């Protein structure tokens, strides 16, 4: 991909990366820094730097940065804090302009750490060097297999979500994120010595590969007005999801303990700023990732009329409550839909919305594919804008080798089973599922569905909240776009 004219693009698309503090010791966290680049086949040159090693993971190692004969585009520093400034000075001599400081112990490390933080910050600013961190792990780019992480990454799943974090809370979840979400880029801003949330938002708005922006913020370090203006203009172009922590005085102090910056902004004011834009604010970590998944996997709904497909009456009641409590309306299905669905009804009449598919399955289990194919009538109804469904459990033990299995080829049937559910999504309206059994076998099915961009959520409430956020976003885009147009007309 052709690079864009933003300094952060050089962090995400380097042709060469030097890892200062690389090691062959499997039991040290720094080992993963090189291991991920090697195992993921990073599309650039890797230069491990360690004065006591000749090779690291089969790659020639160098004692110092200045010993590397070639040009270096990105330097990742993971050495003790007191040695970091010396490495930064070597970067100047090598002409390096992009630096990531992984090391902690700076602004969050007492008076000495704060002093060192300021010294390095002043040094790099005078020399036009850009820095991510310190106390960070960054960046990650799925287009070139660049991944700076302490956790061994098994496989990258490329998509359109770009994340900006101010904490490493996502790090232990890195493989879960790649299993369940389609990711474009990730940046951990850490202590924000230089690069901050304004820079990240500005870059992701320009990046054509970023379709959804998800940002975790503990405190604003950049210009607040610039951040607001970017949110205001950018959120009508791309969905922007904000998770703001440090919302209470105690939370602010907790944030300071690991970033060194008090989140001094008033949360009520921050919330009012968000409400003046089309950005979506997540109230917790679960909502944050749920929204990111929904916006990445699904088209926006045209309206707020929801259809619910459940496997039990009790689940249907809870889902109906969640519908009305989150600003959606229960869709009224038309007579044509009723006639199509009646073919799979039990020997009695059942409501259309929520529809109890469990009762239907009880009487038509021998033709399970017919049931799922018939359920496409629901999103095809013109009165339905979006739909949710309780995830069907593995009724027939589709992955077992039981001799009583009713079909000759379980693998073929498994594919047909998956495709029948995907047909409901292919109608083109937002369609999501929620978990039923929460066991290991269900996890395997979730991976299959989500590999086809059919999202699965932990509960009906979380699925419905995600769809509600998408509906609110579309409504806010219309409102904010009209406002912008009116202001432009007034200017002219």
VMD Tcl script that draws the C-alpha trace (Angstrom):
set ca {
  {0.00 0.00 0.00}
  {1.20 3.50 -0.81}
  {2.11 5.38 2.36}
  {0.13 8.40 3.52}
  {1.63 11.74 4.43}
  {1.62 11.39 8.20}
  {4.63 10.81 10.45}
  {2.96 7.82 12.17}
  {2.88 5.94 8.88}
  {6.66 5.57 9.17}
  {6.15 3.77 12.50}
  {3.69 1.33 10.96}
  {5.47 0.75 7.66}
  {9.21 0.57 8.37}
  {11.45 -1.38 6.00}
  {13.88 -2.10 8.84}
  {13.51 -2.53 12.62}
  {16.26 -2.66 15.23}
  {15.42 -4.33 18.56}
  {17.72 -2.95 21.26}
  {17.64 -5.40 24.15}
  {16.92 -8.45 21.99}
  {17.79 -11.76 23.63}
  {17.99 -15.51 23.08}
  {16.75 -16.15 26.60}
  {13.30 -17.70 26.22}
  {12.41 -16.78 29.80}
  {12.87 -13.04 29.26}
  {10.00 -10.95 27.93}
  {12.29 -9.30 25.38}
  {12.65 -12.66 23.60}
  {9.12 -12.25 22.22}
  {9.98 -8.92 20.56}
  {12.15 -10.67 18.00}
  {10.27 -13.97 18.04}
  {7.01 -12.39 16.84}
  {8.69 -10.59 13.95}
  {10.39 -13.83 12.87}
  {7.42 -16.17 13.32}
  {4.93 -13.80 11.69}
  {7.31 -13.20 8.77}
  {7.64 -9.44 9.16}
  {8.06 -7.93 5.70}
  {11.18 -5.98 6.51}
  {14.71 -6.43 7.83}
  {15.27 -7.26 11.51}
  {18.36 -6.13 13.40}
  {18.70 -7.60 16.90}
  {21.03 -5.53 19.13}
  {22.78 -7.27 22.03}
  {26.55 -7.02 22.83}
  {26.66 -10.60 24.18}
  {25.04 -12.47 21.29}
  {26.30 -13.33 17.81}
  {22.90 -14.47 16.54}
  {19.36 -14.23 17.89}
  {16.81 -16.64 16.47}
  {19.19 -17.26 13.60}
  {19.59 -13.56 12.74}
  {22.93 -11.78 12.99}
  {23.06 -9.65 16.12}
  {24.95 -6.38 16.56}
  {26.64 -5.09 19.69}
  {25.52 -1.48 19.16}
  {23.25 0.45 16.85}
  {26.22 2.14 15.24}
  {27.56 -1.28 14.19}
  {24.59 -1.85 11.88}
  {25.85 -0.96 8.39}
  {22.42 -0.24 6.91}
  {19.79 2.45 7.35}
  {17.36 1.84 10.23}
  {13.83 3.19 9.98}
  {12.49 2.16 13.40}
  {14.29 1.49 16.68}
  {12.55 -0.37 19.50}
  {14.29 0.22 22.84}
  {13.82 -2.28 25.64}
  {16.70 -1.69 28.07}
  {16.63 -0.40 31.68}
  {15.45 3.21 31.99}
  {18.87 4.64 33.02}
  {20.42 3.33 29.77}
  {17.65 4.56 27.48}
  {19.00 8.06 26.89}
  {22.32 6.63 25.67}
  {20.46 4.52 23.09}
  {18.42 7.53 22.00}
  {21.66 9.45 21.45}
  {22.91 6.58 19.27}
  {19.68 6.91 17.25}
  {20.62 10.52 16.51}
  {24.03 9.44 15.21}
  {22.38 6.80 12.99}
  {19.85 9.29 11.63}
  {16.89 7.40 13.09}
  {13.70 9.48 13.34}
  {11.23 6.89 14.72}
  {11.76 5.44 18.19}
  {9.62 3.22 20.43}
  {10.56 3.12 24.13}
  {9.13 -0.01 25.71}
  {10.88 0.44 29.03}
  {8.94 1.60 32.09}
  {10.13 3.54 35.12}
  {9.93 7.05 33.71}
  {7.10 9.47 34.57}
  {5.49 6.73 36.68}
  {8.79 5.89 38.40}
  {9.19 8.57 41.05}
  {11.14 11.84 40.91}
  {14.20 10.32 39.24}
  {12.01 8.69 36.58}
  {10.15 11.95 35.93}
  {13.45 13.82 35.56}
  {14.73 11.25 33.08}
  {11.43 11.40 31.20}
  {11.73 15.18 30.80}
  {15.37 14.96 29.79}
  {14.66 12.51 26.97}
  {11.52 14.41 25.91}
  {13.51 17.65 25.55}
  {16.35 15.86 23.77}
  {14.17 14.24 21.08}
  {12.06 17.35 20.53}
  {15.15 19.45 19.78}
  {16.29 16.86 17.23}
  {12.95 16.24 15.51}
  {12.73 12.60 16.63}
  {9.27 11.14 17.17}
  {8.76 8.76 20.10}
  {6.01 6.30 21.05}
  {6.04 5.54 24.76}
  {7.77 5.04 27.09}
  {6.10 2.18 28.97}
  {4.50 0.82 25.82}
  {4.28 -2.00 23.30}
  {3.88 -0.76 19.74}
  {3.16 -0.79 16.90}
  {1.19 -3.60 15.23}
  {0.34 -3.59 11.53}
  {-1.34 -6.63 9.97}
  {-0.56 -5.51 6.39}
  {3.19 -6.12 6.82}
  {3.16 -8.48 9.84}
  {4.82 -5.94 12.13}
  {4.10 -6.82 15.76}
  {5.86 -5.46 18.84}
  {4.44 -7.53 21.67}
  {5.53 -9.45 24.78}
  {3.01 -12.23 24.04}
  {3.65 -14.84 21.33}
  {1.15 -14.03 18.60}
  {-0.19 -17.17 16.93}
  {-1.85 -15.69 13.88}
  {-2.94 -12.27 12.68}
  {-6.47 -11.75 11.35}
  {-6.51 -8.71 9.12}
  {-9.51 -6.40 9.08}
  {-10.54 -2.77 9.36}
  {-10.34 -1.97 13.09}
  {-7.48 0.26 14.29}
  {-6.92 0.46 18.05}
  {-5.18 3.12 20.13}
  {-4.58 2.22 23.78}
  {-3.12 4.13 26.71}
  {-2.43 0.94 28.61}
  {-1.24 -2.59 28.01}
  {-4.49 -4.10 29.31}
  {-5.09 -5.50 25.82}
  {-1.74 -7.33 25.73}
  {-2.80 -10.55 27.54}
  {-5.85 -10.59 25.22}
  {-3.82 -10.18 22.02}
  {-4.53 -13.65 20.62}
  {-8.21 -13.39 21.58}
  {-8.40 -10.10 19.70}
  {-6.89 -11.64 16.58}
  {-9.21 -14.66 16.88}
  {-12.42 -12.64 17.18}
  {-11.79 -9.31 15.44}
  {-10.46 -8.12 12.10}
  {-7.57 -5.80 12.98}
  {-5.75 -3.27 10.83}
  {-3.37 -1.49 13.18}
  {-2.72 -1.11 16.92}
  {-0.78 1.49 18.86}
  {-0.14 1.62 22.61}
  {0.62 5.23 23.52}
  {1.98 4.44 26.98}
  {3.14 7.51 28.89}
  {2.79 9.79 25.83}
  {6.21 11.44 26.04}
  {5.64 12.62 22.48}
  {3.02 10.83 20.38}
  {-0.45 11.24 21.90}
  {-4.12 10.51 21.25}
  {-4.52 13.47 18.87}
  {-1.75 12.12 16.63}
  {-3.25 8.63 16.65}
  {-6.78 9.84 15.84}
  {-5.51 12.12 13.09}
  {-3.54 9.27 11.51}
  {-6.31 6.68 11.65}
  {-8.75 9.14 10.08}
  {-6.35 9.56 7.15}
  {-5.47 5.87 6.87}
  {-7.57 4.29 4.07}
  {-7.22 0.81 5.58}
  {-8.83 1.93 8.85}
  {-12.60 1.49 8.74}
  {-13.33 1.60 12.49}
  {-11.37 3.51 15.17}
  {-11.38 2.30 18.78}
  {-9.52 4.37 21.40}
  {-8.82 3.73 25.08}
  {-7.97 6.95 26.92}
  {-7.03 7.55 30.54}
  {-6.02 11.20 30.21}
  {-5.77 13.72 27.40}
  {-2.18 14.77 26.72}
  {-2.70 16.46 23.37}
  {-4.58 19.65 22.59}
  {-8.16 19.16 23.79}
  {-9.69 21.44 21.17}
  {-7.82 19.68 18.36}
  {-9.03 16.33 19.68}
  {-12.63 17.56 19.78}
  {-12.44 18.98 16.26}
  {-11.06 15.70 14.92}
  {-13.84 13.80 16.69}
  {-16.49 16.18 15.38}
  {-15.42 16.02 11.76}
  {-14.04 12.49 11.68}
  {-16.80 10.58 13.47}
  {-19.25 11.17 10.62}
  {-16.75 9.57 8.24}
  {-15.65 6.60 10.33}
  {-17.11 5.06 13.50}
  {-15.02 6.15 16.50}
  {-15.43 4.23 19.76}
  {-14.04 5.77 22.96}
  {-13.36 3.94 26.23}
  {-12.49 6.61 28.81}
  {-11.17 5.31 32.13}
  {-9.87 7.31 35.08}
  {-13.44 8.57 35.43}
  {-13.37 8.94 39.23}
  {-10.81 10.61 41.52}
  {-9.62 7.17 42.65}
  {-9.46 5.98 39.05}
  {-7.38 9.02 38.11}
  {-4.90 8.23 40.88}
  {-4.75 4.59 39.73}
  {-3.99 5.80 36.20}
  {-1.19 7.97 37.54}
  {0.41 4.94 39.20}
  {1.28 3.43 35.84}
  {1.39 6.37 33.40}
  {2.49 9.18 35.69}
  {-0.21 11.57 34.50}
  {-3.24 12.56 36.54}
  {-6.44 12.40 34.48}
  {-7.43 15.87 35.59}
  {-10.20 16.51 33.08}
  {-13.71 16.37 34.47}
  {-15.52 13.26 33.24}
  {-18.83 15.10 32.91}
  {-17.17 17.61 30.60}
  {-15.46 14.86 28.63}
  {-18.78 13.08 28.24}
  {-20.50 16.26 27.06}
  {-17.76 16.71 24.45}
  {-18.33 13.19 23.14}
  {-22.08 13.85 22.96}
  {-21.48 16.78 20.61}
  {-20.03 14.38 18.06}
  {-21.05 11.09 16.41}
  {-18.45 9.18 18.42}
  {-19.65 6.26 20.53}
  {-18.60 6.08 24.19}
  {-18.24 2.58 25.67}
  {-19.02 2.29 29.37}
  {-16.75 -0.68 29.99}
  {-14.24 -2.99 28.34}
  {-16.90 -5.46 27.20}
  {-18.85 -2.75 25.38}
  {-15.63 -1.41 23.88}
  {-14.75 -4.66 22.13}
  {-18.41 -5.50 21.37}
  {-18.88 -2.21 19.53}
  {-15.63 -2.62 17.65}
  {-16.73 -6.07 16.48}
  {-20.21 -4.93 15.47}
  {-19.01 -1.95 13.46}
  {-16.32 -4.06 11.77}
  {-18.51 -7.06 10.92}
  {-21.88 -5.51 10.06}
  {-23.52 -2.88 7.89}
  {-25.36 -0.07 9.68}
  {-29.10 -0.71 10.23}
  {-31.57 1.43 8.33}
  {-33.79 1.75 11.40}
  {-34.34 0.45 14.92}
  {-36.82 -2.40 14.33}
  {-35.38 -5.60 15.79}
  {-36.35 -9.24 15.29}
  {-35.35 -11.81 17.91}
  {-34.85 -15.53 17.31}
  {-34.47 -17.47 20.54}
  {-34.25 -21.07 21.74}
  {-36.25 -20.58 24.93}
  {-39.07 -18.40 26.13}
  {-37.03 -17.07 29.04}
  {-34.22 -15.91 26.78}
  {-36.83 -14.27 24.55}
  {-38.22 -12.24 27.46}
  {-34.75 -11.03 28.47}
  {-33.90 -10.14 24.89}
  {-37.17 -8.24 24.52}
  {-36.39 -6.26 27.67}
  {-32.93 -5.47 26.32}
  {-34.46 -4.30 23.05}
  {-36.69 -1.68 24.63}
  {-34.16 -0.66 27.29}
  {-31.58 0.14 24.59}
  {-33.69 2.27 22.26}
  {-34.75 -0.37 19.73}
  {-38.29 -1.49 18.87}
  {-39.69 -4.97 18.38}
  {-40.38 -5.42 14.66}
  {-43.92 -6.35 13.57}
  {-43.52 -9.09 10.95}
  {-46.00 -9.11 8.07}
  {-48.43 -11.86 7.02}
  {-46.21 -13.14 4.22}
  {-43.43 -13.77 6.74}
  {-45.92 -15.55 9.00}
  {-46.95 -17.91 6.18}
  {-43.32 -18.75 5.41}
  {-42.44 -19.36 9.06}
  {-45.56 -21.40 9.77}
  {-43.97 -24.31 7.88}
  {-41.57 -24.87 10.79}
  {-43.97 -24.12 13.66}
  {-44.68 -26.75 16.33}
  {-48.26 -28.15 16.37}
  {-49.45 -24.91 17.96}
  {-49.30 -21.20 17.19}
  {-46.26 -19.29 18.49}
  {-45.48 -15.56 18.46}
  {-43.44 -14.25 15.54}
  {-41.26 -11.87 17.52}
  {-39.55 -13.07 19.56}
  {-39.86 -16.39 17.75}
  {-39.09 -19.53 19.77}
  {-36.89 -21.48 17.35}
  {-36.30 -24.00 20.15}
  {-39.91 -25.17 19.90}
  {-39.54 -25.40 16.11}
  {-36.37 -27.47 16.40}
  {-38.06 -29.83 18.83}
  {-40.48 -30.94 16.13}
  {-38.27 -30.60 13.04}
  {-34.85 -31.70 14.22}
  {-34.63 -34.29 11.44}
  {-34.61 -31.43 8.91}
  {-32.57 -28.84 10.78}
  {-31.28 -27.18 7.61}
  {-34.87 -26.46 6.52}
  {-35.45 -24.55 9.76}
  {-32.45 -22.27 9.29}
  {-33.22 -21.74 5.61}
  {-36.80 -20.79 6.50}
  {-35.61 -18.30 9.13}
  {-34.20 -16.12 6.33}
  {-37.80 -14.90 5.97}
  {-37.28 -12.78 9.08}
  {-34.54 -10.41 7.83}
  {-36.20 -10.43 4.40}
  {-39.29 -8.84 5.97}
  {-39.39 -5.13 5.05}
  {-40.47 -4.33 8.62}
  {-37.19 -5.67 10.04}
  {-34.03 -3.54 10.23}
  {-31.81 -5.94 12.20}
  {-31.98 -9.33 13.87}
  {-30.37 -11.30 16.70}
  {-30.41 -15.04 17.28}
  {-29.49 -17.30 20.15}
  {-26.65 -19.49 18.93}
  {-27.92 -23.00 18.14}
  {-26.13 -25.60 20.26}
  {-24.47 -28.61 18.66}
  {-27.66 -30.67 18.85}
  {-26.44 -33.60 16.81}
  {-22.85 -33.73 17.99}
  {-21.68 -32.58 14.59}
  {-18.01 -33.07 15.39}
  {-18.39 -36.50 16.99}
  {-17.69 -39.88 15.42}
  {-20.77 -41.49 16.92}
  {-21.85 -44.45 14.78}
  {-25.46 -43.33 15.15}
  {-24.77 -39.98 13.48}
  {-27.66 -39.55 11.03}
  {-25.64 -38.40 7.98}
  {-22.87 -40.12 6.06}
  {-20.50 -37.17 5.87}
  {-20.43 -35.09 9.10}
  {-17.93 -32.58 7.67}
  {-20.16 -31.80 4.70}
  {-23.16 -31.47 6.97}
  {-21.17 -29.18 9.26}
  {-20.43 -26.88 6.30}
  {-24.09 -26.93 5.23}
  {-25.11 -26.11 8.81}
  {-22.76 -23.10 8.82}
  {-23.85 -21.89 5.41}
  {-27.52 -22.12 6.38}
  {-26.89 -19.71 9.27}
  {-24.79 -17.43 7.08}
  {-27.70 -17.18 4.64}
  {-29.57 -15.21 7.30}
  {-26.70 -12.68 7.34}
  {-26.43 -12.60 3.54}
  {-29.85 -10.98 3.32}
  {-27.86 -7.80 3.99}
  {-29.30 -6.57 7.27}
  {-27.29 -6.55 10.51}
  {-27.50 -10.02 12.05}
  {-25.74 -11.19 15.21}
  {-25.88 -14.17 17.53}
  {-25.34 -14.71 21.24}
  {-23.87 -17.63 23.20}
  {-25.95 -20.49 24.55}
  {-23.86 -23.14 26.28}
  {-20.56 -21.27 26.79}
  {-18.60 -24.54 26.60}
  {-15.45 -25.42 24.66}
  {-17.36 -26.91 21.71}
  {-19.31 -23.68 21.34}
  {-16.05 -21.71 21.26}
  {-15.03 -23.72 18.19}
  {-18.28 -22.84 16.45}
  {-17.84 -19.18 17.34}
  {-14.45 -19.17 15.60}
  {-16.07 -20.66 12.50}
  {-18.92 -18.12 12.42}
  {-16.69 -15.13 13.12}
  {-14.23 -16.22 10.42}
  {-17.20 -15.50 8.12}
  {-17.82 -12.14 9.82}
  {-20.92 -13.33 11.65}
  {-20.47 -11.80 15.14}
  {-21.27 -13.73 18.30}
  {-21.73 -11.97 21.66}
  {-21.74 -13.33 25.21}
  {-25.41 -12.53 25.84}
  {-28.51 -11.23 24.11}
  {-28.15 -7.96 26.02}
  {-24.61 -7.40 24.71}
  {-25.62 -8.27 21.16}
  {-28.58 -5.89 21.29}
  {-26.51 -3.11 22.89}
  {-24.03 -3.39 20.02}
  {-26.78 -3.14 17.40}
  {-28.30 -0.23 19.32}
  {-24.95 1.58 19.21}
  {-24.87 1.12 15.44}
  {-28.37 2.57 15.11}
  {-27.47 5.53 17.35}
  {-24.33 6.12 15.33}
  {-26.27 6.28 12.06}
  {-28.75 8.73 13.61}
  {-25.92 10.89 14.99}
  {-24.18 10.93 11.62}
  {-27.31 12.28 9.99}
  {-27.70 14.92 12.70}
  {-24.06 16.01 12.71}
  {-23.78 16.00 8.92}
  {-26.81 18.30 8.69}
  {-25.25 20.60 11.30}
  {-21.95 20.76 9.41}
  {-23.73 21.49 6.12}
  {-25.75 24.29 7.74}
  {-22.59 25.87 9.13}
  {-20.91 25.67 5.72}
  {-23.98 27.26 4.07}
  {-23.92 30.10 6.59}
  {-20.24 30.74 5.84}
  {-20.96 31.00 2.15}
}
mol new
graphics top color blue
foreach p $ca { graphics top sphere $p radius 0.5 }
foreach p [lrange $ca 0 end-1] q [lrange $ca 1 end] { graphics top cylinder $p $q radius 0.2 }
display resetview
